[in-house]
Amino acid sequence: MSNNSAIKGGEFVIRETSYQDVFIPEEFDEEAKMIRQTCTDFINSEVMTNLDRIDKQEDGLMQQLLNNAGELGMLGVSIPEQYGGFGKNFNTSMLVADAVGGGHSFAVAISAHTGIGTLPILYYGNQAQKDKYIPKLTTGEWKASYCLTEPNSGSDANSGRTSAKLNAEGTHYIINGQKMWITNGGFADIFIVFAKIDDDKNLTAFIVEREFGGITMNPEEHKLGIKGSSTRQVFFNDCAVPVENMLSERENGFKIAVNILNIGRIKLGASAIGASRSVIHASVRYANERVQFNLPISKFGAIRYKLAEMATRLYANESAAYRAGQNIDDAYDALIAEGMDEAKAKLKSVEQFAIECAIIKVWCSEMLDYVVDEGVQIYGGMGYSADAPMERAYRDARINRIFEGTNEVNRLLVVDMLLKRAMKGELDLMGPATSVANELMAIPDFGADDDTPFAAEKKIIANLKKTGLLVAGAAVQKLMMSLSKEQEILMNIADIIGYVYVAESVLLRVEKIYHTKGEEAAQLPTDMARVYLHSIVDKVQIAGKEALNSFAEGDELRMMLVGLKRFTKVEPFNIKEARQRIARKLIDDNKYPF
């Protein structure tokens, strides 16, 4: 970081970021690109050629694919070298999630194994546990799963009823309970199980081996999508777990679950980026091949709109994901320099950017839903056929808005975490919010025109941040403690914050390209940044208006609506022509080329 004081999680709302302080995907080094290529080649050669067999859950096939991935090192990219991994940084592991993201059910299986299945042991396990389990999980000799959800505890994870009781000899915890929606459940050797000991308020985590016995399962679930991923209900019937297999401390399970899910969220965003890219590739190729009225349908404006919009949303969200990934790496490096233990530093750095992780999970999963929906539309009737690729892509995408905490829960978390950090004094939100409120009373400052590159776009971003501060500040002041119950208002605020983060991220990426590679290299990226920015201004205004109308009234409301209009005012921009330029590049290259 070139900044003396590195940006904190959530601080983007009140602080301008310099393009020099962000990482962009164009900056990945050769080694990272080689790792990505290995993953991409594996998906193309071993996964995409076997999709029907995978979806039929052919006996042993998914395990074999995970074994093959393990041999290539794909399961251990971010695992320290002492356990057989590559020891790469967080952003490189994001790149792997991106590269395998187009792999349908396999992407789910590998993500569950390397993420929520392995990381709890790596980050929370003692030395003996790490030595015993991590090397075998890194090679794929043992497969992992994560048992948190229960029939009556989904989003409210800490309400789980699975119980653990110490036996009379004090040697084993006896676990009883039921877990559901367990990815990799049908073949996992290791289960990370969350249970409550006696009358504890909070969960405790355990490492449970299938070989311990007392584990039974329902048949595989029949699902809308990701049909090839093993999803089982798992029952623990007097399952005896050695006391040394408690993970971390008693009642620390809920914290483990929350922190591991933070990692899962941003990785899921990266995976959705990879899935979107493969759908856009296929959509462009089909649009160039499909002829109607004696022309390829890629010649028609309505199709070009779709292709450009798909590419723009992908480019913007990709910018945000790798920006946050690097923030996590930078925070980790700073904590290590302060002398913190590696595992603790990894957790703390992700926890610091939990707000960004939640935003990326929501925005990327919704971007993927948009992309697959338009992919089906571009394919027309063939999009609905199981013989063409869009049908599977459409069904497999839908789970991502539910996985790793529903998008509704994640939106609420974004605002909740921001306000809690403000109350703890970690972020000064009220100072800037008060300044914005005072600005409403003042005469607008039209200022001199700034003709430096991207000055107009930066002003739009700054004003959209003011919109968020205006709405959030007024909501906190008016509703006080009852704000936490006003979910619709909180979701409006989360939408403003999320759109601002993604729009700022893509603008910073473009600015960096402009300053490092030149104006010509930045032309189409600039089009995408402007299309994204101008298309979200109206969305921010609607979210702001809905929120303000929900709790303000009279002169106060009128004044804030005038402020909202001022902060969301933009100069006219020919968005159609910019989309046309973006679409032409996709069509000429016959793929997503950015």
C-alpha positions as CSV (number, residue, x, y, z in Angstrom):
1,M,0.0,0.0,0.0
2,S,1.3,3.5,-0.8
3,N,-0.9,5.0,1.9
4,N,0.5,5.6,5.3
5,S,-2.7,4.4,6.9
6,A,-4.2,1.4,5.2
7,I,-7.9,1.5,4.6
8,K,-10.1,-0.3,7.1
9,G,-13.0,-2.6,6.2
10,G,-16.1,-0.5,5.5
11,E,-14.1,2.7,5.4
12,F,-14.7,3.1,1.7
13,V,-18.0,4.7,2.6
14,I,-16.3,7.7,4.1
15,R,-12.9,7.8,2.5
16,E,-11.7,8.3,-1.0
17,T,-9.4,5.5,-2.3
18,S,-6.5,6.2,-4.7
19,Y,-6.1,4.0,-7.7
20,Q,-2.5,3.4,-6.6
21,D,-3.9,1.6,-3.5
22,V,-6.0,-1.0,-5.3
23,F,-5.1,-4.3,-6.9
24,I,-6.5,-5.0,-10.3
25,P,-6.7,-8.5,-12.0
26,E,-4.3,-7.3,-14.8
27,E,-1.6,-7.3,-12.1
28,F,-1.5,-11.0,-11.3
29,D,2.0,-12.3,-11.8
30,E,3.0,-15.2,-14.1
31,E,2.9,-17.8,-11.4
32,A,-0.7,-16.9,-10.4
33,K,-1.6,-17.0,-14.1
34,M,-0.1,-20.4,-14.4
35,I,-2.1,-21.7,-11.5
36,R,-5.2,-20.3,-13.0
37,Q,-4.4,-21.9,-16.4
38,T,-3.9,-25.3,-14.7
39,C,-7.3,-25.0,-13.0
40,T,-9.0,-23.8,-16.3
41,D,-7.4,-26.7,-18.3
42,F,-8.6,-29.2,-15.6
43,I,-12.2,-27.9,-15.8
44,N,-12.2,-28.0,-19.6
45,S,-10.7,-31.4,-19.9
46,E,-12.0,-33.4,-16.9
47,V,-15.2,-31.6,-15.8
48,M,-16.9,-30.1,-18.8
49,T,-16.6,-33.3,-20.8
50,N,-18.3,-35.3,-18.0
51,L,-21.1,-33.0,-16.9
52,D,-23.9,-35.5,-17.5
53,R,-22.1,-38.2,-15.6
54,I,-21.4,-35.8,-12.8
55,D,-25.1,-34.8,-12.6
56,K,-26.1,-38.4,-12.4
57,Q,-23.8,-38.8,-9.5
58,E,-22.0,-41.7,-11.0
59,D,-20.5,-43.7,-8.2
60,G,-17.0,-42.6,-7.3
61,L,-16.7,-40.0,-10.1
62,M,-16.7,-36.8,-7.9
63,Q,-14.2,-38.4,-5.5
64,Q,-11.9,-39.2,-8.4
65,L,-12.1,-35.7,-9.8
66,L,-11.2,-34.3,-6.4
67,N,-8.3,-36.8,-6.2
68,N,-7.1,-35.7,-9.7
69,A,-7.4,-32.0,-8.6
70,G,-5.4,-32.8,-5.5
71,E,-2.6,-34.3,-7.6
72,L,-2.3,-31.0,-9.5
73,G,-2.2,-29.1,-6.2
74,M,-5.6,-27.4,-6.8
75,L,-6.8,-28.3,-3.2
76,G,-3.8,-26.7,-1.5
77,V,-3.1,-23.4,-3.2
78,S,-3.5,-21.4,0.0
79,I,-2.4,-24.2,2.3
80,P,1.1,-23.6,3.9
81,E,4.0,-25.5,2.3
82,Q,4.7,-27.4,5.5
83,Y,1.4,-29.3,5.0
84,G,2.0,-29.9,1.3
85,G,0.3,-26.8,-0.1
86,F,1.6,-23.9,-2.3
87,G,1.3,-21.3,0.5
88,K,-0.1,-18.7,-1.9
89,N,-1.9,-15.5,-0.8
90,F,-5.6,-14.9,-0.4
91,N,-6.1,-13.2,-3.8
92,T,-4.5,-16.2,-5.6
93,S,-6.9,-18.5,-3.9
94,M,-9.7,-16.2,-5.1
95,L,-8.3,-16.7,-8.6
96,V,-8.6,-20.4,-8.2
97,A,-12.2,-20.1,-7.1
98,D,-12.8,-17.9,-10.2
99,A,-11.1,-20.5,-12.5
100,V,-13.2,-23.4,-11.2
101,G,-16.4,-21.4,-10.9
102,G,-17.6,-22.5,-14.3
103,G,-17.4,-26.1,-13.3
104,H,-21.0,-26.5,-12.2
105,S,-21.4,-29.1,-9.4
106,F,-17.7,-29.8,-9.3
107,A,-17.1,-26.1,-8.3
108,V,-19.5,-26.6,-5.4
109,A,-17.7,-29.8,-4.2
110,I,-14.2,-28.4,-4.5
111,S,-15.2,-25.1,-2.8
112,A,-16.8,-26.9,0.1
113,H,-13.8,-29.1,0.5
114,T,-11.1,-26.5,0.3
115,G,-13.1,-23.8,2.1
116,I,-15.6,-24.6,4.8
117,G,-14.3,-28.1,5.1
118,T,-10.6,-27.5,5.5
119,L,-10.1,-23.9,6.7
120,P,-11.7,-24.4,10.2
121,I,-8.9,-26.9,11.0
122,L,-6.2,-24.8,9.4
123,Y,-7.2,-21.6,11.2
124,Y,-8.6,-22.9,14.5
125,G,-7.0,-26.3,14.9
126,N,-4.1,-27.0,17.3
127,Q,-0.8,-28.2,16.0
128,A,-1.6,-31.9,16.4
129,Q,-4.9,-31.5,14.6
130,K,-3.3,-29.6,11.7
131,D,-0.5,-32.2,11.4
132,K,-3.0,-35.0,11.3
133,Y,-5.7,-33.7,9.0
134,I,-4.4,-30.9,6.7
135,P,-1.8,-32.9,4.6
136,K,-4.5,-35.5,3.8
137,L,-7.1,-32.8,3.0
138,T,-4.5,-31.0,0.8
139,T,-3.9,-34.1,-1.4
140,G,-7.5,-35.1,-1.5
141,E,-6.9,-38.4,0.3
142,W,-9.5,-37.3,2.8
143,K,-12.6,-35.3,1.7
144,A,-14.1,-32.7,3.9
145,S,-17.6,-31.3,4.7
146,Y,-19.2,-28.8,7.0
147,C,-22.2,-29.6,9.2
148,L,-23.8,-26.4,10.5
149,T,-27.4,-26.2,9.2
150,E,-30.3,-28.1,10.8
151,P,-33.9,-28.4,9.9
152,N,-34.8,-25.6,12.4
153,S,-31.7,-23.5,12.2
154,G,-30.6,-22.0,8.9
155,S,-29.8,-18.3,9.0
156,D,-30.2,-18.5,12.8
157,A,-27.2,-20.9,13.0
158,N,-26.7,-20.6,16.8
159,S,-30.1,-22.0,17.5
160,G,-28.9,-25.5,16.5
161,R,-30.0,-28.4,18.7
162,T,-27.3,-31.0,18.0
163,S,-25.9,-31.9,21.4
164,A,-22.6,-33.0,22.7
165,K,-22.2,-34.6,26.1
166,L,-18.9,-35.7,27.8
167,N,-19.0,-39.5,28.6
168,A,-18.5,-40.7,32.2
169,E,-14.8,-41.5,31.5
170,G,-14.2,-38.0,30.2
171,T,-12.6,-39.4,27.0
172,H,-15.2,-38.7,24.4
173,Y,-18.0,-36.3,23.5
174,I,-21.2,-38.2,22.5
175,I,-22.8,-36.2,19.7
176,N,-26.5,-36.6,18.8
177,G,-28.4,-34.6,16.3
178,Q,-29.4,-34.0,12.6
179,K,-27.7,-31.8,10.0
180,M,-29.1,-31.0,6.6
181,W,-27.9,-29.7,3.2
182,I,-24.5,-31.1,3.9
183,T,-22.4,-30.6,0.7
184,N,-20.0,-33.6,0.1
185,G,-21.9,-35.4,2.8
186,G,-22.2,-38.6,0.8
187,F,-18.5,-39.2,0.5
188,A,-16.8,-37.0,3.1
189,D,-14.2,-38.6,5.5
190,I,-14.1,-35.5,7.8
191,F,-17.1,-33.5,9.1
192,I,-16.7,-30.2,10.8
193,V,-19.7,-30.5,13.2
194,F,-21.2,-27.8,15.3
195,A,-23.0,-28.8,18.5
196,K,-23.9,-27.5,21.9
197,I,-22.3,-29.0,25.0
198,D,-24.9,-29.5,27.8
199,D,-26.8,-26.2,28.3
200,D,-24.2,-23.9,26.6
201,K,-25.5,-20.8,24.9
202,N,-23.1,-21.0,22.0
203,L,-22.0,-23.8,19.6
204,T,-18.8,-25.7,19.9
205,A,-17.0,-27.2,16.9
206,F,-15.7,-30.7,16.5
207,I,-13.6,-32.6,13.9
208,V,-15.5,-35.8,13.3
209,E,-14.2,-38.7,11.3
210,R,-16.6,-40.9,9.4
211,E,-14.8,-43.9,10.9
212,F,-15.8,-42.8,14.5
213,G,-19.2,-44.5,13.7
214,G,-22.7,-43.5,14.8
215,I,-23.2,-41.6,11.5
216,T,-26.1,-42.4,9.2
217,M,-27.4,-40.5,6.2
218,N,-30.6,-39.9,4.2
219,P,-30.4,-40.6,0.4
220,E,-29.1,-37.8,-1.8
221,E,-31.3,-34.8,-2.0
222,H,-33.1,-34.2,-5.3
223,K,-32.3,-30.5,-6.1
224,L,-33.2,-27.8,-8.6
225,G,-29.6,-27.4,-9.7
226,I,-26.1,-28.5,-8.8
227,K,-27.4,-32.0,-9.1
228,G,-23.9,-33.5,-9.2
229,S,-22.9,-32.3,-5.8
230,S,-23.5,-34.7,-3.0
231,T,-26.1,-33.2,-0.6
232,R,-27.2,-35.3,2.3
233,Q,-29.0,-35.1,5.7
234,V,-26.5,-36.4,8.2
235,F,-27.6,-38.0,11.5
236,F,-25.3,-38.4,14.5
237,N,-26.5,-41.2,16.8
238,D,-24.3,-41.5,19.9
239,C,-21.3,-40.6,17.7
240,A,-18.2,-40.8,20.0
241,V,-15.7,-38.0,19.3
242,P,-12.4,-38.0,21.2
243,V,-12.0,-34.9,23.5
244,E,-8.9,-34.0,21.6
245,N,-11.1,-33.5,18.5
246,M,-12.8,-30.4,19.9
247,L,-11.9,-27.6,17.5
248,S,-10.6,-24.5,19.3
249,E,-12.3,-23.7,22.6
250,R,-15.7,-24.6,24.1
251,E,-18.5,-22.3,22.8
252,N,-16.2,-20.8,20.1
253,G,-18.1,-22.7,17.4
254,F,-20.4,-19.8,16.4
255,K,-17.4,-17.5,16.0
256,I,-15.7,-20.2,13.8
257,A,-18.9,-20.5,11.7
258,V,-19.2,-16.7,11.2
259,N,-15.5,-16.2,10.3
260,I,-15.3,-19.2,7.9
261,L,-18.5,-18.0,6.2
262,N,-16.9,-14.6,5.7
263,I,-14.2,-16.4,3.6
264,G,-16.9,-18.5,1.9
265,R,-18.8,-15.5,0.9
266,I,-16.1,-13.7,-1.0
267,K,-14.9,-17.0,-2.5
268,L,-18.4,-17.7,-3.7
269,G,-18.3,-14.3,-5.3
270,A,-15.1,-15.3,-7.2
271,S,-16.8,-18.5,-8.2
272,A,-19.8,-16.6,-9.6
273,I,-17.4,-14.5,-11.6
274,G,-15.9,-17.6,-13.2
275,A,-19.3,-19.0,-13.9
276,S,-20.5,-15.7,-15.5
277,R,-17.4,-15.6,-17.7
278,S,-18.0,-19.0,-19.2
279,V,-21.7,-18.2,-19.8
280,I,-20.7,-15.0,-21.6
281,H,-18.2,-16.9,-23.7
282,A,-20.9,-19.3,-24.8
283,S,-23.5,-16.5,-25.4
284,V,-21.2,-14.5,-27.6
285,R,-20.3,-17.6,-29.7
286,Y,-23.9,-18.6,-30.1
287,A,-24.9,-15.0,-31.0
288,N,-22.3,-15.1,-33.8
289,E,-23.4,-18.5,-35.1
290,R,-27.2,-18.1,-34.9
291,V,-28.6,-16.6,-38.1
292,Q,-32.0,-15.0,-38.3
293,F,-33.3,-12.8,-41.1
294,N,-30.0,-13.6,-43.0
295,L,-27.9,-12.1,-40.2
296,P,-26.1,-13.4,-37.2
297,I,-28.2,-12.3,-34.2
298,S,-25.1,-10.6,-32.8
299,K,-25.8,-7.9,-35.4
300,F,-29.1,-6.9,-33.6
301,G,-29.1,-4.1,-31.1
302,A,-31.3,-6.0,-28.6
303,I,-28.7,-8.8,-28.5
304,R,-25.8,-6.4,-28.3
305,Y,-27.4,-4.7,-25.3
306,K,-27.5,-8.0,-23.5
307,L,-23.9,-9.0,-24.3
308,A,-22.6,-5.6,-23.3
309,E,-24.6,-5.5,-20.1
310,M,-23.5,-9.0,-19.1
311,A,-19.8,-8.1,-19.7
312,T,-20.1,-4.7,-17.9
313,R,-21.6,-6.3,-14.8
314,L,-19.0,-9.0,-14.8
315,Y,-16.1,-6.5,-15.2
316,A,-17.4,-4.3,-12.4
317,N,-17.9,-7.1,-9.9
318,E,-14.6,-8.7,-10.8
319,S,-12.9,-5.4,-10.0
320,A,-14.6,-5.3,-6.6
321,A,-13.8,-8.9,-5.7
322,Y,-10.0,-8.6,-6.4
323,R,-9.8,-5.2,-4.8
324,A,-11.2,-6.7,-1.6
325,G,-9.0,-9.8,-1.9
326,Q,-5.9,-7.6,-1.9
327,N,-7.2,-5.5,1.0
328,I,-7.4,-8.8,2.9
329,D,-3.8,-9.7,1.9
330,D,-2.5,-6.3,2.9
331,A,-4.2,-6.5,6.3
332,Y,-2.7,-10.0,6.8
333,D,0.8,-8.7,5.9
334,A,0.4,-5.8,8.4
335,L,-0.7,-8.2,11.2
336,I,2.2,-10.6,10.5
337,A,4.6,-7.6,10.6
338,E,3.2,-6.8,14.1
339,G,4.0,-10.3,15.2
340,M,0.6,-12.0,15.1
341,D,0.3,-15.8,14.6
342,E,-0.3,-16.7,10.9
343,A,-3.6,-18.5,11.4
344,K,-4.9,-15.7,13.6
345,A,-3.7,-13.1,11.1
346,K,-5.6,-14.9,8.3
347,L,-8.8,-14.8,10.3
348,K,-8.4,-11.3,11.5
349,S,-7.7,-9.9,8.0
350,V,-10.8,-11.5,6.6
351,E,-12.9,-10.4,9.6
352,Q,-11.6,-6.8,9.0
353,F,-13.2,-6.9,5.5
354,A,-16.4,-8.8,6.3
355,I,-18.5,-6.0,5.0
356,E,-16.8,-6.2,1.6
357,C,-17.1,-10.0,1.7
358,A,-20.9,-9.7,2.2
359,I,-21.2,-7.1,-0.6
360,I,-19.3,-9.3,-3.1
361,K,-21.3,-12.4,-2.2
362,V,-24.6,-10.6,-2.9
363,W,-23.5,-8.6,-6.0
364,C,-21.7,-11.4,-7.7
365,S,-24.4,-14.0,-7.1
366,E,-27.1,-11.6,-8.4
367,M,-24.8,-10.7,-11.4
368,L,-24.5,-14.4,-12.2
369,D,-28.3,-14.7,-12.1
370,Y,-28.7,-11.9,-14.5
371,V,-26.0,-13.3,-16.8
372,V,-27.5,-16.8,-17.0
373,D,-31.0,-15.5,-17.5
374,E,-29.8,-13.4,-20.5
375,G,-27.8,-16.3,-21.6
376,V,-31.0,-18.4,-21.9
377,Q,-32.7,-15.5,-23.7
378,I,-29.9,-15.2,-26.3
379,Y,-30.1,-18.9,-27.0
380,G,-33.8,-18.6,-27.4
381,G,-35.6,-21.9,-27.6
382,M,-32.3,-23.7,-27.4
383,G,-31.7,-22.0,-24.1
384,Y,-34.5,-24.1,-22.7
385,S,-33.1,-27.3,-24.0
386,A,-31.1,-29.6,-21.8
387,D,-28.9,-30.4,-24.8
388,A,-27.5,-26.8,-24.8
389,P,-25.4,-25.4,-22.0
390,M,-27.7,-22.6,-20.7
391,E,-30.3,-24.9,-19.1
392,R,-27.8,-26.3,-16.6
393,A,-26.1,-22.9,-16.1
394,Y,-29.4,-21.3,-15.3
395,R,-30.4,-24.0,-12.7
396,D,-27.0,-24.2,-11.1
397,A,-26.7,-20.5,-10.6
398,R,-29.8,-20.2,-8.4
399,I,-28.3,-21.7,-5.3
400,N,-25.7,-18.9,-4.9
401,R,-28.2,-16.4,-3.5
402,I,-29.0,-18.9,-0.7
403,F,-25.5,-20.4,-0.1
404,E,-23.2,-18.9,2.5
405,G,-26.0,-16.9,4.1
406,T,-29.0,-15.7,2.0
407,N,-28.6,-12.4,0.2
408,E,-31.2,-10.9,2.5
409,V,-29.2,-11.8,5.6
410,N,-26.0,-10.6,3.9
411,R,-27.6,-7.2,3.1
412,L,-28.7,-6.8,6.7
413,L,-25.2,-7.8,7.8
414,V,-23.6,-5.1,5.7
415,V,-25.5,-2.3,7.5
416,D,-25.3,-4.0,10.9
417,M,-21.6,-4.4,10.8
418,L,-21.1,-0.8,9.6
419,L,-23.2,0.6,12.4
420,K,-21.6,-1.6,15.0
421,R,-18.1,-0.4,13.9
422,A,-19.3,3.2,14.1
423,M,-20.7,2.6,17.6
424,K,-17.4,1.1,18.7
425,G,-15.5,4.1,17.4
426,E,-13.7,2.1,14.7
427,L,-15.3,4.1,11.9
428,D,-16.5,7.7,12.1
429,L,-19.8,7.6,10.2
430,M,-21.6,10.2,12.2
431,G,-19.1,13.0,11.4
432,P,-19.4,12.7,7.6
433,A,-23.2,12.0,7.9
434,T,-23.6,15.3,9.9
435,S,-21.5,17.1,7.3
436,V,-23.8,15.8,4.6
437,A,-26.9,16.9,6.6
438,N,-25.4,20.4,7.0
439,E,-24.6,20.5,3.2
440,L,-28.3,20.3,2.6
441,M,-28.8,23.6,4.3
442,A,-26.1,25.3,2.4
443,I,-26.1,26.7,-1.2
444,P,-24.9,24.0,-3.6
445,D,-21.2,24.3,-4.5
446,F,-21.1,24.0,-8.2
447,G,-17.3,24.5,-8.2
448,A,-15.0,25.0,-11.2
449,D,-15.0,22.2,-13.8
450,D,-12.2,19.8,-13.2
451,D,-10.9,18.4,-16.5
452,T,-8.5,15.8,-15.0
453,P,-9.3,12.2,-16.1
454,F,-12.3,10.7,-14.4
455,A,-13.0,13.8,-12.3
456,A,-16.7,13.8,-13.3
457,E,-17.0,10.1,-12.4
458,K,-15.3,10.6,-9.1
459,K,-17.7,13.4,-8.3
460,I,-20.6,11.0,-9.0
461,I,-19.1,8.4,-6.7
462,A,-18.6,11.0,-3.9
463,N,-22.2,12.2,-4.3
464,L,-23.5,8.6,-4.1
465,K,-21.6,8.1,-0.9
466,K,-23.2,11.3,0.4
467,T,-26.6,9.7,-0.5
468,G,-25.8,6.7,1.6
469,L,-24.6,8.8,4.5
470,L,-27.7,11.0,4.2
471,V,-30.1,8.1,4.3
472,A,-28.3,6.0,6.9
473,G,-27.7,9.1,9.2
474,A,-31.3,10.2,9.0
475,A,-32.5,6.6,9.6
476,V,-30.3,6.2,12.7
477,Q,-31.3,9.6,14.1
478,K,-35.0,9.0,13.5
479,L,-35.4,5.3,14.3
480,M,-32.6,4.8,16.9
481,M,-32.8,1.3,18.4
482,S,-35.8,0.3,16.3
483,L,-33.8,0.6,13.1
484,S,-32.6,-3.0,13.5
485,K,-36.3,-4.2,13.0
486,E,-36.8,-2.1,9.8
487,Q,-35.4,-4.6,7.4
488,E,-36.7,-2.9,4.2
489,I,-34.9,0.3,5.2
490,L,-31.8,-1.6,6.0
491,M,-31.9,-3.3,2.7
492,N,-32.3,0.0,0.9
493,I,-29.2,1.3,2.7
494,A,-27.3,-1.9,1.9
495,D,-28.2,-1.5,-1.8
496,I,-26.8,2.0,-1.9
497,I,-23.6,1.0,-0.1
498,G,-23.1,-2.1,-2.4
499,Y,-23.6,-0.2,-5.6
500,V,-21.2,2.5,-4.5
501,Y,-18.5,-0.1,-3.6
502,V,-18.7,-1.9,-7.0
503,A,-18.9,1.3,-9.0
504,E,-15.9,2.8,-7.2
505,S,-14.0,-0.4,-7.7
506,V,-14.5,-0.5,-11.4
507,L,-13.6,3.2,-11.7
508,L,-10.4,2.7,-9.7
509,R,-9.5,-0.3,-12.0
510,V,-10.0,1.8,-15.1
511,E,-8.0,4.7,-13.7
512,K,-5.1,2.4,-12.9
513,I,-5.2,0.9,-16.4
514,Y,-5.2,4.5,-17.8
515,H,-2.2,5.6,-15.7
516,T,-0.2,2.4,-16.2
517,K,-1.1,1.2,-19.7
518,G,-2.2,4.4,-21.4
519,E,-5.4,6.0,-22.7
520,E,-6.0,3.5,-25.6
521,A,-5.8,0.5,-23.3
522,A,-8.4,2.2,-21.0
523,Q,-11.0,3.1,-23.7
524,L,-13.3,0.1,-23.5
525,P,-12.8,-0.4,-19.7
526,T,-13.8,3.3,-19.4
527,D,-16.9,2.6,-21.4
528,M,-17.8,-0.3,-19.0
529,A,-17.1,1.8,-15.9
530,R,-19.3,4.6,-17.2
531,V,-22.1,2.3,-18.3
532,Y,-22.1,0.7,-14.8
533,L,-21.9,4.0,-13.0
534,H,-24.7,5.7,-14.9
535,S,-26.9,2.6,-14.7
536,I,-26.7,2.4,-10.9
537,V,-27.4,6.1,-10.2
538,D,-31.1,5.7,-10.7
539,K,-31.1,2.5,-8.6
540,V,-29.4,4.4,-5.8
541,Q,-31.9,7.2,-6.1
542,I,-34.9,4.7,-5.9
543,A,-33.4,2.9,-2.9
544,G,-32.8,6.3,-1.2
545,K,-36.3,7.6,-2.0
546,E,-37.9,4.4,-0.7
547,A,-36.0,4.5,2.5
548,L,-36.6,8.2,3.2
549,N,-40.3,7.9,2.4
550,S,-40.5,5.1,5.0
551,F,-39.6,7.1,8.0
552,A,-39.4,10.9,7.3
553,E,-42.3,13.3,6.7
554,G,-43.2,17.0,6.1
555,D,-40.5,19.6,5.5
556,E,-37.8,17.3,6.7
557,L,-38.7,14.7,4.1
558,R,-39.0,17.4,1.4
559,M,-35.6,18.8,2.2
560,M,-33.9,15.3,2.2
561,L,-35.6,14.4,-1.1
562,V,-34.2,17.7,-2.6
563,G,-30.7,16.6,-1.3
564,L,-31.2,13.1,-2.7
565,K,-32.0,14.6,-6.1
566,R,-28.9,16.9,-5.9
567,F,-26.6,14.0,-5.0
568,T,-27.9,11.7,-7.8
569,K,-27.8,14.3,-10.6
570,V,-25.5,13.4,-13.5
571,E,-24.6,14.9,-16.8
572,P,-26.2,13.1,-19.8
573,F,-24.2,10.2,-21.2
574,N,-24.9,8.2,-24.4
575,I,-25.0,4.8,-22.7
576,K,-26.3,3.1,-25.9
577,E,-23.2,4.0,-27.9
578,A,-20.9,2.9,-25.1
579,R,-22.7,-0.5,-24.9
580,Q,-22.4,-0.8,-28.7
581,R,-18.6,-0.4,-28.5
582,I,-18.4,-3.0,-25.7
583,A,-20.5,-5.5,-27.6
584,R,-18.5,-5.0,-30.8
585,K,-15.3,-6.0,-29.0
586,L,-17.0,-9.2,-27.6
587,I,-18.4,-10.1,-31.0
588,D,-15.2,-9.4,-32.9
589,D,-13.2,-11.5,-30.4
590,N,-15.9,-14.2,-30.2
591,K,-15.5,-14.3,-26.4
592,Y,-15.3,-12.2,-23.2
593,P,-11.9,-10.6,-23.8
594,F,-11.4,-8.3,-20.8
